[in-house]
Amino acid sequence: MRPSLRLLGVTTDVGLPDGANLGLVLRPTPWIRVNASGGTNSASLGFRGGFTAIPQWFWHVGPSVTFEAGYFRVGNVNGILRSFFQVPAWMKDYAQQAGYTYYNFHLGIEFGRRNITGFIHVGGSYIDGTVRTPHSVTIAPAAGTTSTDPAQFILGQDAKVTVLTFSAKAGVIVYFGGP
């Protein structure tokens, strides 16, 4: 007799644009998993929900297809930008806050099956976000340039950002309860 699978689990994962998340998993069948998670992208808190289909297990390894949707509130991104990029001086004032909604489509591989499952997912994400500025920023030519009529740009409105990009994440699920 084949042992029955546990229905509930706790998951943790890290990825882009997902950030770091901790959540709950419901596994109603051996080949479907539904999740709800909360987490952070280092600038703000957010949440995510989705489902994974695992069409076939080969011993304790299986391919997977995952669809997810998530949201991160508007948060201060200056520290994050400076950590990873050399941010132009004019942008430090402008790109101070950002928030986004994202949709993931990932193909992956699942390891383990009964009590613990590890996973690696890669694919694409559609990101729809807003970059907010608390005040107008004037971008003028650098000092020492000569021009009879120097161009200036005044950025005073929130910017809408839409991106289709590569994404990936890795994590683990620990199942509990049941037989």
C-alpha positions as CSV (number, residue, x, y, z in Angstrom):
1,M,0.0,0.0,0.0
2,R,1.4,3.4,-1.0
3,P,1.6,5.9,1.9
4,S,-0.6,8.9,1.7
5,L,0.9,12.4,1.3
6,R,0.6,15.1,3.9
7,L,-1.7,17.9,3.0
8,L,-0.3,21.0,4.8
9,G,3.2,22.5,4.8
10,V,5.3,25.5,5.6
11,T,7.5,26.9,2.8
12,T,10.4,29.4,2.6
13,D,12.0,30.6,-0.6
14,V,14.2,33.4,-2.0
15,G,14.2,34.8,-5.5
16,L,13.7,37.7,-7.8
17,P,11.3,39.6,-8.0
18,D,9.8,37.6,-5.1
19,G,12.3,38.6,-2.4
20,A,12.4,36.4,0.7
21,N,9.1,34.7,1.7
22,L,7.6,32.4,4.3
23,G,4.2,30.8,3.7
24,L,1.8,28.0,3.9
25,V,1.2,25.2,1.3
26,L,-1.9,23.1,0.7
27,R,-1.4,19.9,-1.4
28,P,-4.8,18.5,-2.2
29,T,-3.4,15.9,-4.7
30,P,0.1,14.6,-5.3
31,W,0.4,16.7,-8.4
32,I,-1.1,20.1,-7.3
33,R,0.2,22.5,-4.7
34,V,-1.4,25.8,-3.7
35,N,0.6,28.4,-1.7
36,A,0.2,31.7,0.1
37,S,3.2,33.6,1.4
38,G,4.3,36.9,3.0
39,G,7.7,38.4,2.7
40,T,10.0,41.2,1.9
41,N,12.0,42.6,-1.0
42,S,14.3,44.5,1.5
43,A,12.3,47.7,0.8
44,S,8.8,46.8,1.9
45,L,6.5,44.0,2.9
46,G,4.4,42.0,0.4
47,F,2.4,38.9,-0.3
48,R,2.2,36.2,-2.9
49,G,-0.2,33.4,-3.9
50,G,-0.1,30.8,-6.6
51,F,-0.2,27.2,-7.6
52,T,2.2,24.6,-8.9
53,A,1.5,21.5,-11.0
54,I,3.9,18.6,-10.8
55,P,2.7,16.4,-13.7
56,Q,4.9,13.3,-13.1
57,W,7.3,12.1,-10.4
58,F,10.3,10.1,-11.4
59,W,11.3,8.4,-8.2
60,H,11.7,11.5,-5.9
61,V,12.3,14.1,-8.6
62,G,9.7,15.8,-10.8
63,P,9.3,18.7,-13.2
64,S,6.9,21.5,-12.3
65,V,5.0,24.4,-13.7
66,T,4.2,27.4,-11.4
67,F,1.9,30.4,-11.8
68,E,2.0,33.1,-9.1
69,A,0.9,36.7,-8.4
70,G,2.4,38.9,-5.8
71,Y,2.5,42.5,-4.6
72,F,5.0,44.6,-2.7
73,R,3.9,47.9,-1.1
74,V,5.7,51.1,-1.9
75,G,8.9,51.3,0.1
76,N,12.3,53.1,0.2
77,V,14.6,51.7,-2.4
78,N,17.6,54.0,-2.2
79,G,19.7,51.6,0.0
80,I,18.9,48.7,-2.3
81,L,19.8,50.7,-5.4
82,R,23.1,51.8,-3.9
83,S,24.0,48.2,-2.8
84,F,23.7,46.8,-6.3
85,F,24.2,49.8,-8.7
86,Q,26.2,53.0,-9.1
87,V,23.2,55.3,-9.0
88,P,23.6,58.7,-10.7
89,A,23.4,61.6,-8.3
90,W,20.2,63.0,-9.9
91,M,18.4,59.7,-9.5
92,K,19.0,59.4,-5.8
93,D,16.4,62.2,-5.2
94,Y,14.0,60.8,-7.8
95,A,13.9,57.1,-7.3
96,Q,13.3,57.0,-3.5
97,Q,10.2,54.8,-3.3
98,A,8.9,52.0,-5.4
99,G,6.2,49.3,-5.2
100,Y,5.1,46.7,-7.7
101,T,2.8,43.9,-8.6
102,Y,4.3,40.8,-10.3
103,Y,3.2,37.7,-12.1
104,N,5.5,34.7,-12.4
105,F,5.5,31.8,-14.8
106,H,8.2,29.3,-13.9
107,L,9.3,25.9,-15.0
108,G,11.2,24.0,-12.3
109,I,12.4,20.8,-10.7
110,E,11.1,19.4,-7.4
111,F,13.2,17.2,-5.1
112,G,11.7,14.9,-2.5
113,R,8.1,14.2,-2.2
114,R,6.6,13.0,1.1
115,N,7.8,15.1,4.0
116,I,10.3,17.6,2.6
117,T,10.4,19.1,-0.9
118,G,13.1,21.3,-2.3
119,F,12.6,23.3,-5.5
120,I,14.3,25.4,-8.1
121,H,12.1,27.5,-10.4
122,V,13.2,29.6,-13.4
123,G,11.2,31.5,-15.9
124,G,9.8,35.0,-16.5
125,S,8.0,37.7,-14.6
126,Y,5.7,40.5,-15.7
127,I,6.2,43.4,-13.3
128,D,3.9,46.5,-13.1
129,G,5.2,49.1,-10.7
130,T,5.3,52.7,-9.6
131,V,8.4,54.8,-8.8
132,R,7.5,57.7,-6.6
133,T,9.3,60.9,-5.9
134,P,8.5,63.0,-2.8
135,H,9.3,66.3,-4.6
136,S,10.3,67.6,-8.0
137,V,13.8,67.0,-9.1
138,T,15.6,69.3,-11.7
139,I,18.2,67.6,-13.8
140,A,20.6,70.3,-15.3
141,P,23.8,70.0,-17.4
142,A,27.0,69.2,-15.5
143,A,29.0,72.2,-14.2
144,G,31.6,73.4,-16.7
145,T,29.6,72.6,-19.8
146,T,29.0,75.5,-22.2
147,S,25.7,76.1,-23.8
148,T,23.7,79.2,-24.6
149,D,20.5,77.5,-23.5
150,P,21.2,74.6,-21.2
151,A,18.6,71.9,-21.2
152,Q,16.9,71.1,-18.0
153,F,14.4,68.4,-17.1
154,I,12.1,68.6,-14.2
155,L,10.8,65.3,-12.8
156,G,7.9,65.8,-10.6
157,Q,5.5,62.9,-11.2
158,D,5.4,59.3,-10.3
159,A,6.7,57.0,-13.0
160,K,4.9,53.9,-14.2
161,V,7.2,51.0,-14.9
162,T,6.3,47.8,-16.8
163,V,8.9,45.1,-17.2
164,L,9.0,41.6,-18.6
165,T,12.1,39.9,-17.2
166,F,13.9,36.7,-16.3
167,S,13.1,35.5,-12.7
168,A,14.1,32.6,-10.5
169,K,13.7,31.3,-7.0
170,A,14.8,28.4,-4.8
171,G,13.1,27.1,-1.6
172,V,12.0,24.3,0.6
173,I,8.7,22.9,1.9
174,V,8.3,20.9,5.0
175,Y,5.0,19.1,5.3
176,F,3.3,18.3,8.6
177,G,0.2,16.7,10.0
178,G,-1.7,13.8,8.5
179,P,-0.5,10.2,8.3
